[in-house]
């Protein structure tokens, strides 16, 4: 695929040109990040089940869109996992995912009727935040990698994630619930951004990069593996990736994507990410890649 390829919806694993895989161009740090991402993406079915509970009685029109989103997310995990298995034959997507799923079970996946965000509007704002983050993240990986197959895969995924963002934004704008006040929209968006420090990604990083026979020597410590994720992310991101991310988040949060607040948020998020990565890189060597 050319560098500026336009990836359409509805692709399958068979559309990826796996024959172009070049092991000499695999970056070890990117490999660690891709392994972790494959588990998070592959876990989409739990999110589908949760979102269907939130929407099934009030917004049945949204359920089919949620199911389609979940199917595409699972395929993202399969594609990333297959690439990681090529790059590191010791990695097994199914085995790593089984460990991850056994250890990561948020309470709202198990029970509850409403959204943990307090409303369906809040739920869709949070989903827009997530899709903003994943679209920018996979774009950053695409820009960073020289490995042809990974570049194609993450290019396809980034395009899907942008479409998912628009899908959730459309569900948000067609919502029949009363609109939320601006402060509440901003609160939901910031809260979801802050959840990047929770167990999901850090535990996925652990399960993907610490072999089963090493878990006694390398126990899971959330702070340590969260640090690993932030360090890897900072190495990938450039300022334009952050600018795009913040502009996408601003819209569902009720802010002007080109306004002063958004510009301030771009600068602030870049500084926070830089500080996290810089501090974490000095604190300790990361056992996940030892």
N, C-alpha and C positions, 0 to 999 in steps of 0.2 A: 504494500500500500504506500502511496506517496505521502510525504510529510504532512501535506495539507488535506488529506483525505476527509471526505464528509461521510460520516457513518450514519446510516439510516436505522430506524427502529426495526425490530423483528429479526435480528441476526441470530445465528445459532453457532455452536462450537465448531461446526463443520465449515463455517465461513472464514474462520481464522486460518491463515496460512502457516500452519505449524512447521512446515518443512524449512522455514527460514530461521528456525531457532539457532542462535549462535552462542554456545556456552562460553566462548572467550570474552563476550561482552556482558556477562552477568555481573552486576555489582553486588557484593555481599550484603551491604547495608540495605539496598533496595530489596534484595531477596527476603531479608528479615521482615521488612515492612509489608511486602506482598503476601507472605505467609499469614501474617496476622489479619490482614484485610480479607483474605479468602475465607477465614472462619467467621468473621463478622457478617460478611455478605451472605454466606451460606446459611446463616441462622435466621433468615428473613421470615420463615414460616411462623415463628413465634410472634413476630410483629404483625403478620397478617391476621393471625387468630385474635390478637389483642385489638387491632383496629376494627376488625369485623364486629367484635363485641360492642365497641364504641358507636359504630355507625349502623348496624343491621336494623335496629328498630326505627331509627329516625331518618336515616339517609340511605335507603336501600339502593339508590342510584349510584352511590359511591362504592358499593361493595365490589362490583365487578372490576372497577379501576384498581382497587386495593389488591385484589387477587392477581391481576395482571402485573402490577408493580412487584408483588412478591415473587412471582415466577421469574421475572427478569433479574431481580436481586439474587435469587438462588443461582441462576445461570452465571452471574458475575462471579460468585464464589467458586463455581465449578471451573470457570475459565482461569481465574487466578490460581486456583489450586493445581490445575493441570500444568500450568506453566511452572509453578514452584516445584512440582514433582520432576519436571524435566531438568530444572536448574539444580535441584538437590534430590537425588534419588532416595535419600534417607527420609525425606518428608512424605507423609501419607495424609492426604486431606481428610479421609474418613476417620482415621484413628485420632488425629489431632482434634477434629471437630467433636468427636465423642467425648473426649476429655473436657473440651471447652463447654459443651452443652451441659455436662454433668455438674460443672462447677459454677456456671453462670445462669441463674434463674431468678430474675427480678420478680418481686411479689406481684406486680401488676400483670405479669404473664400468666400467673396461676389463677387469679380470681379478680373479681371486681366488675362493675358494669359500666362505669363512666370513665372518662379520660383522666389520667393522672395530672393533666394540665388544667383541670377544672372545667373545661368546656370543649366542644368540638372545634370551635375557632382556635382555642389555645393549642389543641392537638395539631391542627394543620399548620399553625405558625411554627411549632416545633419541628414538624416534618420538613417544612421549607428550609429551616435552618440546617437540618441534617443533610438534605440534598444539596444545599449550597456548599456545605463543607466537603461532601464527597466529590462533587463535580470539580471543585478547585483542586482537591487532593489528587485525583487521578490525572487531571491536566498537568499538575506539577510533576507527577511521576513520568508522564509522557514526555515532557520537556527535558527531564533529567536523564532518561535511560537511552542507551545506544543499542540495546538489544531489540532487534526488529519485531519479534513476536510480542514481547511485553509492550512495546510501543503501540502496536496495533490493538492489543487487548484493552489497555487502559484508555486508548483513544475512543474505542467503542463504548466502554463503560462510562467515561466522562460525558459522552453525548447522551447516553441513556439517563444519567443522573440529572442532566439539565432538563430533559423532557419530564422526568419525575418531579422536578421542582415546579415546572409549569402545571403539571397535573394537580399537585397538591394545592398550588396557589388558586387554580380554578375551583377546586372543591371549597377552599376557604371563601372565595368571593361569591360563591353561589349559596353559601350557608344561610339558613333561615333563622338561626339564633340571633339575638341582639348583638350588635357590634360591641367589641371590647373597648374600654378607654385606652388612650395611647399609652399610659403608664403601664397598664397590664400587658399590652402587646410587647412592649420593650422588656418587661420583667420576664415574660415567657421566653423570649428570644435569648436573653442573657443567661437565664437559668439553663436552657438547653445547651448553650455553648460551654458553660461551666461543667456540664456533665461529661465533657471529653476527658475529665480526670477520673471518671468512675471506673468500675471494674471491667466493663465490656472490652474496650480496646486493650487495656493493659493485661488482662487475663488471656485474651486471645493471643497477644504477643508472647506471653509465657508458654501457653500450650503449643504454639506453632514453632517456637524456637528452642525450647528446652526439652530434649528427648525424655521419654518415659523413664528410662534407666538412670536419668540424672536428677530426678525430682527430689530425691533425698539429700543430694549434695547442694541442690539449688532450689530452695523452697520459694514459693510465691510470696512476694512482698509487693503490694500494690504500688507503693510510692516508687520503688525501684524500677518496676517495669513501665509505669506511667512515664517516668523520666526517659526511659529508652525510647518510647514512642515520640515524645516531644523533641528529643534530640534528632531523631530521624526526620521528623516533619520539617524542622527548621532547615535542615540540610537541603530539602527539596524545594521549599517555597522561595519565591522571589516576591518583591513588593507588588508586582502586578497581579500575582495570584491572590494576595490578600485583599487588594483593592476590589477585585471581582467578587470575592467572597462577601465582603462587607456590603457591597452594593446589592447583592442578591438578598442578603439577610434584611437589609433596611426596608425593602418593599413590603413584605408581609408584616413587618413590625410597625408599619404606618409612618415610616420616615421617608424623606426625599433621598433617593439613592445618590443624587448629586449635590445634596445640601451640606451645610457646614458640620452638622452632627455626624453625618456619614464620613466626611473627610477626617474628622477628629477620631472616629472609631477606627478607621484604617490605620492611622498612625499609632493609636494606642494598642491595637491588636498586634501590629508588627513589633512594637517594643516589648509587649508581654511575651510573645513567642520567642523573640531574641533573648530576652532575659532568662526564660525557662531553659532554653537550649544551652546557653552559655554557662549557667549555674550548674546544670545537671552534668554537662560534659566535664566539669572540673571536680565534681564531688567524688566520683568513683568510676572505675571501669565497669562496663555493663556486663553482668554475668550472662545475660542472654546470648551474647556473641562471643563469649570466652571460649 
